[in-house]
Amino acid sequence: MQVVQHYQQLFEAYRKSRPFGGQPEGLYAPVNYIMDLGGKRLRPAMALMGYGLFQDEVQPALPLAYAVEIFHNFTLVHDDIMDAAPLRRGKPTVHTLFNTNAAILSGDVMLISAYEYLLQMQPKERLPEVLAIFNRVAREVCEGQQMDMDFESRQDVSIPEYLRMIELKTAVLIAGCLAMGATAAGASQADAGRLYAFGRLSGVAFQLQDDILDTFGNAEKVGKKIGGDIAQNKKTFLILKALEIAPAAEKNRLHDLMHGKETGEATKINEVTSLLVQLGIKELAVREKNRFRDLAMEELGAIHCEEARKVPLRELAEALIDREF
């Protein structure tokens, strides 16, 4: 993981040397606030790792890495407004600390800034291909968010639909970071495509692990109360799989628990979790997660570059997919 940490540190030094400024301050202060809140900086690191598969020096990809991190944080600002979320990374969200109008407008200027940094990438002859990937990813992230919102009022969500939603909402940005980095570094379209597939499949596996941890994780390791998805009636893979395979009586009870209000939160979480255990849902979810992970590793293995360069990316993916927190 030393390579990942090196890229994260390299990126963070670059970012800190380029704060947002200008007038009016009310437009740019929220941008600096969200960018300074931290985060793992995994997406910019992945852009640099995609570049580093094919080039020795990754500094030319730093503007690209900054662009994807700005875009990612832009989506968080707007997502928090839609979710009415009070906290982000343990701190007040932008719309809570400032106001909703400021958050919307600052998010807009972040998207513009992301394109400005993309235009600084080298070499310039690769810019049209990188922009095409970025635009597709940006559109698909919006599609995934809309699907997620639609699911809140739908009772007929299928597992393929859910997998497509998490692919769009979470995985395609990870995939895009890797593919844009590789494309900027001169990778062939075939190898950039394989790297995109690796990121997409890994991202789905990552989200499935997130579903598993939310219900079956260790609260001390996860760092939050277990059962939050159940309490919020979220249609995760676990719930959808249970509804698919449960006998009629258990299916009806699960449906009532996830849509009714007759039980308290703690009772609801305990009873739903018991039903999931009874149906063997955790094991089925782990199997599905591992299926996506194995497909991802096949794509990574087929990429034409030095095998040693793939090792940090493989280790990072495995650590994220099998994490306990």
Secondary structure, DSSP 8 states (H G I E B T S, - for coil): -HHHHHHHHHHHHHHHTS----S-HHHHHHHHHHHHT----HHHHHHHHHHHTT-S--GGGHHHHHHHHHHHHHHHHHHHHHHT-SEETTEE-HHHHS-HHHHHHHHHHHHHHHHHHHTT-S-GGGHHHHHHHHHHHHHHHHHHHHHHHHHTT-S---HHHHHHHHIIIIIHHHHHHHHHHHHHTT--HHHHHHHHHHHHHHHHHHHHHHHHHHHHS-HHHHTS-TTHHHHTT---HHHHHHHHHS-HHHHHHHHHHHH--SS-HHHHHHHHHHHHHHTTHHHHHHHHHHHHHHHHHHHHHTS-S-HHHHHHHHHHHHHHHT---
